[in-house]
Amino acid sequence: MSIIAEILDRAKEGVLKTRIMYTANLSFAQINEYLALILDLHLLEVVENPEKIVYKTTDKGLQYLQGYEQIRELLTNGERDNLKDVHSLHLVKRGTRVVLL
């Protein structure tokens, strides 16, 4: 699963930054980069309360996850053996554009 999809999947019900960091196996610098990108794309939202900051997947983020799963299924033709080829799907911000690699 791509890192972005993993973050969005974990944040469906709302999650703390540290939980995302540990489950996605990311460093502090990496999680901050990913969160900035995902927030900028409006795939994730920040839900603040007095005690903590929670990240939650938006409706647009849920649509991204559905599309991501459809692409994985299409590229693997339903064969789990080929999933390693799909793990390299990543969104990358290039200037003002976001591209799928």
Summary of the structure (lengths in Angstrom):
residues: 101
radius of gyration: 14.0
end to end distance: 13.5
largest distance: 46.9
contacts: 265
relative contact order: 0.17
helix: 52%
strand: 20%
